[in-house]
Every structure is written in structure tokens, then in C-alpha cells.
Amino acid sequence: MKPDAEATYAALDAWIDAHFDEQVRFLQALVRVPTDTPPGNNAPHAERTAELLAPFGFEAERHPVPASQVRDYGMQSITNLIVRRPYGSGGRTIALNAHGDVVPPGEGWTRDPYGAEIVDGRMYGRATAVSKSDFSTFTFAVRALEAVARPTRGAVELHFTYDEEFGGLLGPGWLLEQGLTRPDLLIAAGFSYEVVTAHNGCLQMEVTVHGKMAHAAVPHTGVDALQAATAIMAALYAENLKYRQLRSQVPGIEHPYLNIGRIEGGTNTNVVPGKVVLKIDRRMIPEENPAEVEASIRGVIAQAVQQFNAQRGHGGEETARADIRRILLARAMTPLPGNAPLVDALQKHGEAVFGERPPAVGTPLYTDVRLYVERGIPGVIYGAGPRSVLESHAKRADERIELADLRRATKVVARSLADLLA
């Protein structure tokens, strides 16, 4: 490595160290504005983010998604942000994307989920790890880049979006569909030390099981929707045993699996349930065909209902039935050949800063990155994640970020941007 490059890296590190307390306060301010999704009233957080960016000289373009689209989607408000930092003609445009929407905190917290409290070098709060942390990682990496490396070619864009939890179609998907951005490369918010180059797909479905209500004293006069739903659940869970035999060739991804995450139904303890709703999540490895997966699940459900009705021995209207609605289809992310510069830069500087070369792997999660990759934009996932998703408590109580990880990841991203824009 040339001595002048090494001096640049050292100067970037020093700038980030000197401004780290400011970065931590920036992240705390972001965490303290709730963005629970559902219900998904996220425009206020976008407005607050734009206000916080302004003193840095970063003008955030506000791109509100039409209210009717947002309501039809099941959310309340979305304003996506783009910050454009052009440096000169030629060179690449590199987008940095992080999402501000989060799942609700849930139960079991020992800290205020929106307090951004710092204890023993960790900041606690919903989205401290995934992915408001990378609002700060990416913002301060770009600030360091401009203060120290001063690129003269290419551009950087910050994409702060608010629809990852519902699938991203009104977040990055909407920005891309509207022609508001077309970067050459993408780095998206991270959730581990690894450089993630591929991820699972996800199919989510709502299954409404219809029976017939009856008094619990005369259950034979009704059709128990919960019993029918139990038959469906047993059949779906049995599929997980088969999925274990289907192995992915992508390092970091093992096999498909299915989860039943929500069950609703019944009216009272003394009433045979007339309707039960199941919400299922089917993770698809990159090698699977989503259409075939959906058709298979529909077939399993139909067969389970048919067998339930046959065992009851009733015909006509005295049967259970299941209505199936697709909620989400997120395709898997597969690596594009053009992602090599991103992988090389992040691995090189990850090793220099962390002392260990981060592997380039797949993850069983699904993310917004697929929406860029589907449009031919090479992307990877890297940011201020912990060593593993489990350590971060992401989507669980007491989510937290190690501030040392936040500092180091910011240095890795800043150094990588300097290389990519050189």
C-alpha cells in the first residue's frame, strides 16, 4: 500500500475518533423517535433525521410516498430520504442504505426501548443495532471522507428509507421505481461483522380458516376452525423436516424453514371457534423458485383441510375451508459479479481495523438489498452490526450496539469509500 494511502486511512480514523461523541449523540437522537412498524407512522422520524443532517451541510431530499399507497400497504406514513454528495465527473456513484422502521419493542425489556441509554459501552434501544446505527455509521463515514480524502470523482448517496419490515417495496423499491436514484454500487445496513453477499428470500402468507361457531355445550353443531387450523399447522410443521434435506450451496445459508408467527381467533371460552387466522413465514434459500414454493404450501394446506373434513364425516356446508392470501414475497439476493470492489475493500479494511478478515457469506435473513440487486446494482451488506445477530438482540428485548463496533465499522466504511472513489 502506498504511504499516502496509509496516511489517508490514519487521518480518516483520527477524524472519526475526534467526532465519535458527536456520532453517538446523533444516534441517540434517532433512537429516541419511535418508528414501530406496525403501525408504521414513520414520516416524523424522516423529518427528524433531515433536521439532524442539516447542520452537517447535508441536504436531505424528502420523498413522501402517496398516502393512499401507504394506507393500502398497511402503514400510516412513509417519507424516504436521499442525500446526494457529488464530487466530480466520472467515477462511481455509491449508495449507502439503512432503514429506520422497526418492529415494536415487545415485552421483557430492562431498559427503555427508546431511551438510547448507554451502559458499559453499549447503547440500548430498539434499532440501535438494526439499523438506525447505520444512519450514523454511513453519515459519519461520509463526513470523514469529505473532510480527509476529499474525493474529486464520483458521488455518494445516503438512502434512509422506512419500509424494510414490510418488505421494502415502498422504501428502496419505490425510490428505484420512481427513477429517483440509480447508483452503481450499494452498501446496506449490516447486522454482523461479516460482509454479506447473498440472503434468503421470504414468503409470508395469511391463512384464514373458516368453520362454524357453536355453543361449547353442543360442539357437534359447529365446525371447529381451531381444530382445522391445528391440522394445517401440523402439516406445515411437518414440511420443516423435509426442508432440512434441501441444502443451499451458499456459505452461511443452510436450508429452508417455515414459521407460524401469529395465531388469532375465537370469540369466547364457551364458543366453538368459527374463524382462526394464521400468519406464516417461509424462508427460501437462493436456489428455490418462489412460485413453486408458494404452490407447494397452498397444496399442503388444501390437503390438510380436505383430510380434516373427511375425518369429520360431514359434507355440504358443514365443512372447514381455508382462504390464503400472500402478504409478502421477497426474493432471495444472489451475488452479482460487479460486487467484487465492494467485497475487496470491506474485507481489506475490516481486517485492518478489526484485526480479523471478515468472511463474505450469505445470511438466512432477507433485506432491502435484493431490490437494488434485482435491478442490476451490485450490493453488499455491511455496517455496525455485532459479531452475530443473536448478540445484538435485534427484534428481541434489550437490543443493543457495542459502541466500539460502531466506531470501528464507521472507520471501515470511510476507508472503503476512499478506495472506491479514488
C-alpha positions as CSV (number, residue, x, y, z in Angstrom):
1,M,0.0,0.0,0.0
2,K,1.3,3.4,-0.9
3,P,2.4,5.6,2.1
4,D,0.0,8.4,1.1
5,A,-2.9,5.9,1.2
6,E,-1.9,4.7,4.6
7,A,-1.7,8.3,5.8
8,T,-5.2,8.9,4.4
9,Y,-6.6,5.8,6.3
10,A,-4.9,7.0,9.5
11,A,-6.4,10.5,9.1
12,L,-9.9,9.1,8.5
13,D,-9.6,7.0,11.7
14,A,-8.4,10.1,13.6
15,W,-11.3,12.2,12.3
16,I,-13.8,9.6,13.3
17,D,-12.3,9.2,16.8
18,A,-12.4,13.0,17.2
19,H,-16.1,13.2,16.3
20,F,-17.3,9.9,17.9
21,D,-19.0,11.5,20.8
22,E,-21.0,13.6,18.3
23,Q,-21.8,10.5,16.4
24,V,-23.1,8.8,19.5
25,R,-25.4,11.8,20.3
26,F,-26.6,11.7,16.7
27,L,-27.6,8.0,17.0
28,Q,-29.3,8.6,20.4
29,A,-31.4,11.3,18.9
30,L,-32.5,8.9,16.1
31,V,-33.3,6.1,18.5
32,R,-35.5,8.3,20.7
33,V,-38.0,8.9,17.9
34,P,-40.2,5.7,17.7
35,T,-40.8,4.0,14.4
36,D,-42.8,1.0,15.4
37,T,-44.0,-0.8,12.3
38,P,-46.8,-1.7,12.6
39,P,-48.4,0.8,12.8
40,G,-45.8,2.4,10.6
41,N,-46.1,6.2,11.2
42,N,-42.5,6.9,10.1
43,A,-42.6,10.3,8.4
44,P,-41.9,12.1,11.7
45,H,-38.6,10.2,12.0
46,A,-37.6,11.1,8.5
47,E,-38.3,14.7,9.3
48,R,-36.2,14.5,12.5
49,T,-33.4,12.8,10.5
50,A,-33.4,15.6,7.9
51,E,-33.2,18.1,10.7
52,L,-30.2,16.4,12.3
53,L,-28.4,16.1,9.0
54,A,-28.8,19.8,8.1
55,P,-26.0,21.2,10.4
56,F,-23.5,18.9,8.6
57,G,-24.3,20.6,5.3
58,F,-26.2,17.5,4.2
59,E,-29.5,18.5,2.5
60,A,-32.0,15.6,2.6
61,E,-34.4,15.3,-0.2
62,R,-37.8,14.3,1.2
63,H,-39.7,11.9,-0.9
64,P,-43.1,11.1,0.6
65,V,-44.9,8.1,-0.7
66,P,-48.5,8.9,-1.6
67,A,-50.8,8.4,1.4
68,S,-53.2,6.2,-0.5
69,Q,-50.4,3.7,-1.4
70,V,-49.1,3.7,2.2
71,R,-52.6,3.0,3.7
72,D,-53.3,0.3,1.2
73,Y,-50.0,-1.2,2.2
74,G,-51.0,-1.3,5.8
75,M,-48.8,1.5,7.1
76,Q,-49.6,5.1,8.1
77,S,-46.8,7.3,6.6
78,I,-43.5,7.0,4.8
79,T,-41.1,9.7,3.8
80,N,-37.9,8.3,2.2
81,L,-34.7,10.4,2.2
82,I,-31.9,10.8,-0.3
83,V,-28.8,12.8,0.5
84,R,-26.7,13.4,-2.7
85,R,-23.0,14.2,-2.4
86,P,-21.5,14.7,-5.9
87,Y,-17.7,15.0,-6.1
88,G,-16.9,15.4,-9.8
89,S,-17.5,13.9,-13.2
90,G,-16.5,10.3,-13.8
91,G,-16.2,7.6,-11.1
92,R,-18.8,5.6,-9.4
93,T,-22.0,6.6,-7.5
94,I,-22.1,4.6,-4.3
95,A,-25.3,4.4,-2.3
96,L,-25.4,3.7,1.4
97,N,-28.9,2.5,2.5
98,A,-30.2,2.0,6.1
99,H,-33.8,1.6,7.2
100,G,-35.5,3.5,10.1
101,D,-38.6,1.3,10.5
102,V,-38.5,-1.3,13.3
103,V,-40.7,-4.0,14.8
104,P,-42.4,-2.9,18.0
105,P,-40.3,-3.4,21.2
106,G,-42.4,-6.2,22.7
107,E,-42.0,-7.4,26.3
108,G,-39.1,-8.2,28.5
109,W,-37.0,-5.0,28.3
110,T,-34.9,-4.0,31.2
111,R,-34.1,-0.6,29.6
112,D,-36.3,2.0,28.0
113,P,-36.5,0.8,24.3
114,Y,-36.5,4.4,23.2
115,G,-34.1,5.8,25.8
116,A,-30.8,5.1,24.0
117,E,-29.3,4.6,27.4
118,I,-25.5,3.8,27.5
119,V,-24.3,1.2,30.0
120,D,-20.9,-0.4,30.0
121,G,-20.0,0.7,26.5
122,R,-23.3,-0.4,24.9
123,M,-26.2,1.7,23.7
124,Y,-29.6,0.1,24.4
125,G,-32.8,0.7,22.4
126,R,-34.9,-0.5,19.5
127,A,-32.9,-0.1,16.3
128,T,-29.6,0.6,18.0
129,A,-28.3,-2.4,16.1
130,V,-30.6,-2.7,13.1
131,S,-30.5,-0.3,11.6
132,K,-30.6,3.3,12.9
133,S,-27.0,2.6,14.0
134,D,-26.0,2.7,10.3
135,F,-27.7,6.0,9.8
136,S,-24.8,7.2,11.9
137,T,-22.2,4.8,10.5
138,F,-22.8,6.0,6.9
139,T,-23.3,9.7,7.8
140,F,-20.1,10.0,9.7
141,A,-18.1,7.9,7.3
142,V,-19.2,10.3,4.5
143,R,-18.3,13.3,6.7
144,A,-14.9,11.8,7.4
145,L,-14.4,11.1,3.7
146,E,-15.1,14.7,2.7
147,A,-13.0,16.2,5.5
148,V,-10.0,14.0,4.9
149,A,-9.9,12.2,1.5
150,R,-11.8,14.9,-0.4
151,P,-12.7,12.8,-3.5
152,T,-12.8,14.6,-6.8
153,R,-14.7,12.0,-8.9
154,G,-17.9,10.0,-8.4
155,A,-20.6,10.5,-5.8
156,V,-22.1,9.1,-2.6
157,E,-25.8,8.9,-1.9
158,L,-27.4,8.3,1.5
159,H,-30.7,6.4,1.2
160,F,-32.6,6.5,4.5
161,T,-35.8,4.5,4.0
162,Y,-38.8,3.3,6.0
163,D,-40.3,0.1,4.7
164,E,-37.9,-2.8,5.4
165,E,-40.1,-4.5,7.9
166,F,-43.0,-4.7,5.3
167,G,-40.7,-5.8,2.5
168,G,-39.1,-2.6,1.1
169,L,-41.4,-2.0,-1.9
170,L,-42.3,1.5,-0.6
171,G,-38.8,2.1,0.6
172,P,-35.9,1.5,-1.8
173,G,-38.2,-0.2,-4.2
174,W,-40.3,2.9,-4.5
175,L,-37.2,5.2,-4.9
176,L,-35.9,3.0,-7.7
177,E,-39.3,2.6,-9.4
178,Q,-39.8,6.3,-9.5
179,G,-36.4,6.8,-11.1
180,L,-35.1,8.9,-8.2
181,T,-31.8,7.0,-8.0
182,R,-29.7,4.6,-10.0
183,P,-26.4,4.1,-8.1
184,D,-23.5,1.9,-9.5
185,L,-22.8,0.2,-6.2
186,L,-24.6,-0.3,-2.9
187,I,-23.6,-0.9,0.8
188,A,-26.6,-1.6,3.0
189,A,-27.0,-1.6,6.8
190,G,-25.3,-4.5,8.4
191,F,-26.1,-6.8,11.3
192,S,-22.9,-8.8,11.8
193,Y,-19.1,-8.5,11.3
194,E,-19.5,-10.3,8.0
195,V,-19.7,-8.9,4.5
196,V,-23.0,-10.4,3.4
197,T,-23.3,-11.0,-0.3
198,A,-26.4,-13.2,-0.5
199,H,-29.6,-13.8,1.5
200,N,-32.7,-15.9,1.7
201,G,-36.0,-15.0,0.2
202,C,-39.2,-14.8,2.2
203,L,-42.8,-15.7,1.5
204,Q,-45.4,-14.6,4.0
205,M,-49.0,-15.7,3.8
206,E,-52.2,-15.2,5.8
207,V,-54.4,-18.3,6.1
208,T,-57.9,-17.7,7.3
209,V,-59.6,-20.9,8.4
210,H,-63.4,-20.8,8.4
211,G,-65.6,-23.1,10.4
212,K,-68.9,-22.6,12.1
213,M,-69.5,-21.2,15.6
214,A,-71.5,-23.2,18.0
215,H,-72.2,-23.4,21.8
216,A,-69.5,-25.3,23.6
217,A,-72.2,-27.5,25.2
218,V,-73.2,-28.8,21.7
219,P,-69.9,-28.7,19.7
220,H,-71.2,-31.2,17.1
221,T,-73.5,-28.5,15.8
222,G,-70.5,-26.4,14.7
223,V,-67.2,-26.8,12.8
224,D,-64.2,-26.1,14.9
225,A,-62.0,-23.7,12.9
226,L,-59.2,-24.1,15.5
227,Q,-59.1,-27.9,15.1
228,A,-58.9,-27.4,11.4
229,A,-56.1,-24.8,11.9
230,T,-54.3,-27.3,14.1
231,A,-54.4,-29.9,11.3
232,I,-53.0,-27.3,8.9
233,M,-50.2,-26.3,11.4
234,A,-49.2,-29.9,11.9
235,A,-48.9,-30.4,8.2
236,L,-46.9,-27.2,7.7
237,Y,-44.5,-28.0,10.6
238,A,-44.0,-31.5,9.1
239,E,-42.7,-29.8,6.0
240,N,-39.8,-28.4,8.1
241,L,-38.4,-32.0,8.4
242,K,-38.3,-32.3,4.6
243,Y,-36.7,-28.8,4.2
244,R,-33.7,-30.0,6.2
245,Q,-32.8,-32.2,3.3
246,L,-32.6,-29.3,0.9
247,R,-29.2,-27.6,1.4
248,S,-28.0,-24.4,0.0
249,Q,-24.6,-24.1,-1.7
250,V,-24.2,-20.5,-0.4
251,P,-21.9,-20.3,2.7
252,G,-23.8,-19.0,5.7
253,I,-27.2,-20.3,4.4
254,E,-28.3,-23.8,5.4
255,H,-31.8,-24.9,4.4
256,P,-35.4,-23.5,4.0
257,Y,-37.7,-23.3,7.0
258,L,-41.2,-22.3,7.9
259,N,-42.5,-20.4,10.9
260,I,-46.1,-19.8,12.1
261,G,-45.6,-16.4,13.8
262,R,-49.2,-15.3,14.7
263,I,-52.5,-17.0,15.5
264,E,-55.8,-15.2,16.1
265,G,-59.3,-16.5,16.5
266,G,-62.2,-17.4,18.6
267,T,-64.8,-15.3,20.4
268,N,-65.1,-16.7,23.9
269,T,-64.1,-19.8,26.0
270,N,-67.6,-21.3,25.7
271,V,-67.9,-20.9,21.9
272,V,-66.6,-23.3,19.3
273,P,-64.3,-21.1,17.2
274,G,-65.7,-20.1,13.8
275,K,-62.6,-18.4,12.4
276,V,-58.9,-18.6,13.0
277,V,-56.2,-16.7,11.2
278,L,-52.6,-18.0,10.9
279,K,-49.7,-15.9,9.6
280,I,-46.8,-17.9,8.2
281,D,-43.3,-17.1,7.2
282,R,-41.4,-19.3,4.7
283,R,-37.7,-18.6,4.2
284,M,-36.4,-19.6,0.8
285,I,-32.8,-20.4,0.0
286,P,-31.4,-18.7,-3.1
287,E,-31.7,-21.9,-5.1
288,E,-35.5,-22.2,-4.7
289,N,-38.2,-21.0,-7.1
290,P,-40.7,-18.7,-5.2
291,A,-43.6,-19.7,-7.4
292,E,-43.0,-23.4,-6.8
293,V,-42.6,-22.8,-3.1
294,E,-45.9,-20.9,-2.9
295,A,-47.8,-23.6,-4.9
296,S,-46.4,-26.3,-2.6
297,I,-47.5,-24.6,0.6
298,R,-51.0,-24.0,-0.9
299,G,-51.1,-27.7,-1.7
300,V,-50.2,-28.7,1.8
301,I,-52.9,-26.5,3.3
302,A,-55.5,-27.7,0.9
303,Q,-54.7,-31.3,1.6
304,A,-54.8,-30.8,5.4
305,V,-58.2,-29.2,5.2
306,Q,-59.5,-32.0,2.9
307,Q,-58.3,-34.6,5.4
308,F,-59.8,-32.7,8.3
309,N,-63.2,-32.6,6.6
310,A,-63.0,-36.3,5.7
311,Q,-62.3,-37.3,9.2
312,R,-65.3,-35.3,10.5
313,G,-67.5,-37.2,8.0
314,H,-69.8,-34.2,7.2
315,G,-70.4,-32.8,3.7
316,G,-72.2,-29.8,2.3
317,E,-71.8,-26.6,4.3
318,E,-70.7,-28.4,7.4
319,T,-67.0,-28.2,6.4
320,A,-64.0,-26.1,7.1
321,R,-62.3,-24.1,4.4
322,A,-59.1,-22.1,4.2
323,D,-58.6,-18.8,2.3
324,I,-55.0,-18.0,1.6
325,R,-53.6,-14.5,0.9
326,R,-50.0,-13.7,0.1
327,I,-48.7,-10.9,2.3
328,L,-45.1,-10.6,1.1
329,L,-42.8,-12.1,-1.5
330,A,-39.2,-11.0,-1.0
331,R,-36.9,-12.7,-3.5
332,A,-33.5,-14.0,-2.5
333,M,-30.5,-11.9,-3.0
334,T,-27.8,-13.5,-5.2
335,P,-24.3,-12.1,-5.7
336,L,-23.7,-10.0,-8.8
337,P,-20.2,-10.2,-10.3
338,G,-19.8,-6.5,-10.0
339,N,-19.8,-6.6,-6.2
340,A,-16.1,-7.6,-6.1
341,P,-14.8,-4.0,-5.5
342,L,-17.1,-3.7,-2.5
343,V,-16.2,-7.0,-1.1
344,D,-12.4,-6.5,-1.6
345,A,-12.5,-3.0,0.0
346,L,-14.6,-4.0,3.0
347,Q,-12.6,-7.2,3.7
348,K,-9.3,-5.3,3.4
349,H,-10.3,-2.6,5.8
350,G,-12.3,-4.9,8.1
351,E,-9.1,-6.9,8.6
352,A,-7.0,-3.7,9.2
353,V,-9.5,-2.2,11.7
354,F,-10.8,-5.3,13.5
355,G,-7.7,-7.5,13.2
356,E,-9.6,-10.2,11.5
357,R,-10.7,-10.6,7.9
358,P,-14.5,-10.6,7.7
359,P,-15.8,-13.5,5.5
360,A,-18.0,-12.9,2.5
361,V,-21.1,-15.1,3.2
362,G,-24.8,-15.4,2.9
363,T,-27.4,-14.9,5.6
364,P,-30.8,-16.6,6.3
365,L,-32.4,-13.1,6.8
366,Y,-33.9,-11.1,4.0
367,T,-33.3,-7.4,3.3
368,D,-33.9,-4.4,1.1
369,V,-30.7,-5.1,-0.8
370,R,-32.4,-7.5,-3.1
371,L,-34.4,-4.6,-4.6
372,Y,-31.2,-3.0,-5.8
373,V,-29.7,-6.3,-6.9
374,E,-32.8,-7.2,-8.9
375,R,-32.2,-4.0,-10.9
376,G,-28.6,-5.0,-11.7
377,I,-27.0,-2.8,-8.9
378,P,-24.2,-4.8,-7.2
379,G,-24.6,-4.6,-3.4
380,V,-23.4,-6.0,-0.1
381,I,-24.5,-5.7,3.5
382,Y,-22.0,-4.3,6.0
383,G,-22.3,-1.9,8.9
384,A,-22.2,-1.5,12.6
385,G,-23.5,-4.9,13.5
386,P,-22.3,-7.1,16.3
387,R,-20.4,-10.4,15.8
388,S,-23.8,-12.0,15.3
389,V,-27.4,-11.1,15.1
390,L,-28.0,-13.1,18.3
391,E,-25.6,-10.9,20.2
392,S,-27.4,-7.7,19.1
393,H,-30.8,-8.8,20.4
394,A,-32.2,-7.5,17.2
395,K,-36.0,-7.9,17.2
396,R,-35.8,-9.0,20.8
397,A,-35.8,-7.3,24.2
398,D,-32.8,-5.2,25.1
399,E,-31.4,-4.7,21.6
400,R,-28.0,-3.0,21.9
401,I,-25.0,-1.9,19.9
402,E,-21.4,-2.1,21.2
403,L,-20.1,1.5,20.7
404,A,-16.7,0.1,19.9
405,D,-18.3,-1.8,17.0
406,L,-20.0,1.4,15.8
407,R,-16.7,3.3,15.9
408,R,-14.8,0.5,14.0
409,A,-17.4,-0.1,11.4
410,T,-17.5,3.7,10.6
411,K,-13.8,3.6,10.0
412,V,-14.1,0.5,7.7
413,V,-16.8,2.2,5.6
414,A,-15.0,5.5,5.4
415,R,-11.7,3.8,4.3
416,S,-13.6,1.7,1.8
417,L,-15.3,4.7,0.3
418,A,-11.9,6.4,-0.1
419,D,-10.7,3.4,-2.1
420,L,-13.8,3.1,-4.2
421,L,-13.8,6.8,-5.1
422,A,-10.0,7.1,-5.6
